[in-house]
Amino acid sequence: MARVFTQRAAKLLGLPGRTALEIVSGDGGVSGITLRKVEIPIPSAGDSPRSRHVHNDFEECIYVLAGEGMTEADSGNYALKAGDAIVIPSGEKHATRNTGTEPLVLLCFFPVGDIRQGTAEPGVSSKDVRKR
């Protein structure tokens, strides 16, 4: 049966350097997909860039809704703008940064219902990910 998931009901995640809303995931009864809307603010002078993270057991597909950014990955640096998509292979460390003059807004897709078990990010534990 089809289901509607609203942004209003999304879970706010406690992830460093970005605002992340988990809209669809296993917590909502879905077994094969996680969808997050992520906003990365314009960097301020003196901000330390966040560390790269990795998804060990699955790919990540990032679609840029607004803004400009750079995904820094083991395989290179990739400039992104609204309308672009990038796929990060399983096991490749990466971080997406805002390089523009407005917030960078992303949709992040994962082919699993719970990404916590296969994700490693310095300073973040799976129990810290849920904020509300």
C-alpha positions in Angstrom: 0.0 0.0 0.0 1.3 3.5 -0.9 2.1 5.8 2.0 2.7 9.6 2.2 5.6 10.8 4.4 5.6 14.6 5.2 8.5 16.8 6.0 6.6 18.0 9.0 6.7 14.5 10.5 10.4 14.0 9.6 13.0 13.2 12.3 15.6 16.0 12.9 19.0 14.3 13.2 21.8 15.6 15.3 24.6 15.6 12.7 27.5 18.1 12.7 27.7 20.9 10.2 24.3 20.4 8.7 20.6 20.3 9.3 19.3 16.8 8.4 15.7 15.6 8.3 15.1 11.9 7.8 11.8 11.8 5.9 11.6 8.1 4.9 13.4 5.2 6.7 13.0 2.0 8.5 11.7 3.9 11.5 8.6 4.6 9.4 8.2 1.0 8.4 10.1 1.1 5.1 12.7 -1.6 4.6 14.5 -0.6 1.4 15.1 3.1 1.3 16.2 6.1 3.4 15.5 9.6 2.2 17.0 12.6 3.9 16.8 16.4 3.2 20.0 18.1 4.2 20.8 21.8 4.4 24.4 22.9 4.7 24.8 26.5 5.7 27.1 29.1 4.1 30.4 28.6 5.9 31.6 31.4 8.3 35.2 32.5 8.6 37.0 30.2 10.9 34.6 27.3 10.6 36.4 23.9 10.6 35.3 21.7 7.8 33.5 18.5 9.1 35.3 15.2 8.7 34.5 12.8 5.9 32.2 9.9 6.6 31.7 6.5 5.0 28.8 4.1 4.2 30.4 0.7 4.3 27.6 -1.5 2.9 25.6 0.7 0.5 25.8 3.6 -2.0 24.6 7.1 -1.4 22.9 9.2 -4.1 22.9 13.0 -3.5 20.6 15.3 -5.6 21.2 19.1 -5.3 17.9 21.0 -4.9 19.5 24.5 -4.4 22.9 26.1 -4.0 26.4 25.1 -4.9 28.8 22.8 -3.3 31.8 20.4 -3.5 31.8 16.8 -2.7 35.3 15.8 -1.5 35.7 12.0 -1.9 38.5 9.5 -2.0 38.3 9.5 -5.8 38.5 13.3 -6.2 36.6 16.6 -5.7 33.3 17.1 -7.5 31.6 20.5 -8.0 27.8 20.4 -7.7 25.0 22.8 -8.4 21.2 22.7 -8.4 20.0 19.9 -10.6 23.1 17.8 -10.3 23.3 14.3 -8.8 26.3 12.4 -7.5 26.6 8.7 -6.5 29.1 7.8 -3.8 30.1 4.1 -4.0 30.0 1.9 -0.9 33.2 2.3 1.2 34.3 5.7 -0.3 34.9 8.4 2.4 33.3 11.7 1.5 31.9 15.0 2.7 29.8 17.6 0.8 30.6 21.2 1.6 28.8 24.5 0.7 30.9 26.6 -1.7 28.2 29.1 -2.6 26.4 32.2 -1.3 23.2 30.5 -0.2 22.4 27.4 1.8 23.2 24.1 0.0 20.0 21.9 0.0 20.3 18.2 -0.8 18.2 15.1 -1.1 20.2 12.1 0.0 19.0 8.6 -1.0 20.2 5.3 0.4 19.0 1.8 -0.7 18.5 0.6 2.9 15.9 1.4 5.6 18.5 2.0 8.3 21.8 3.6 7.4 23.1 3.8 11.0 24.7 0.3 11.0 26.8 0.8 7.9 27.8 4.5 8.5 30.9 5.7 10.2 31.4 9.5 10.9 34.0 10.8 13.3 32.3 12.2 16.5 28.9 10.7 15.7 27.5 7.5 17.2 24.3 5.8 16.1 22.6 6.8 19.4 23.5 10.5 18.8 21.9 10.6 15.4 18.3 10.9 16.6 17.5 14.4 18.0 13.7 14.2 18.2 
